[in-house]
Amino acid sequence: MKKYLPLFIVIPLTLLLDHWSKFCIVQNLKLYEDIPIIKGFFEITHVRNPGIAFGMFANWDSQTKLWFFYAITLIAIFLMSLMYRSSQNHERKIQIPLALIMGGALGNMTDRMYRGNVVDFLHFHWKDKIIDLNLGSWSYALKLSWPSFNVADIAISCGAIFLAIVILFGKHEEKET
């Protein structure tokens, strides 16, 4: 039972923080409204993502897209569960990242179920830069910007990075008998 403690702690905490933060954004900011936090670098911006990472598949038919996202999420959670189940009682360095990924996936999936899209609000960018291409008087304005994201995305990304580090560089221990 001790083996499953991260599941019972990390997943609910991730869901709670994710949905609480999204609730605060929806209640306090109009769609596309933003609050500058660090001028020219970071702002809280209420946007909706009808796709998955970086808005991929956003143009698909709504019903097809939603069922595809649900299926992918459930398959991912199933695979993470299998990995978790095969971990040893003491392997927290594998269990916690898996729980983070599952919590984040569930956070975005429940958002899609409730709203039909995902609320994103953390937006990082680097000031507007003007690049002069020396084509007469024509210039191009380039804004270096990372797509907006949310707490669930952070949980998924951090979990995946930590898991990859453990798998690639961690010591592989013999299974207990």
Secondary structure, 3 states (H helix, E strand, C coil): CHHHHHHHHHHHHHHHHHHHHHHHHHHHCCCCCEEEEECCCEEEEEEEECCCHHHCCCCCCHHHHHHHHHHHHHHHHHHHHHHHHHCCCCCHHHHHHHHHHHHHHHHHHHHHHHHCCEEEEEEEEEEEEEEEEEECCEEEEEEEECCCECHHHHHHHHHHHHHHHHHHHCCCCCCCC
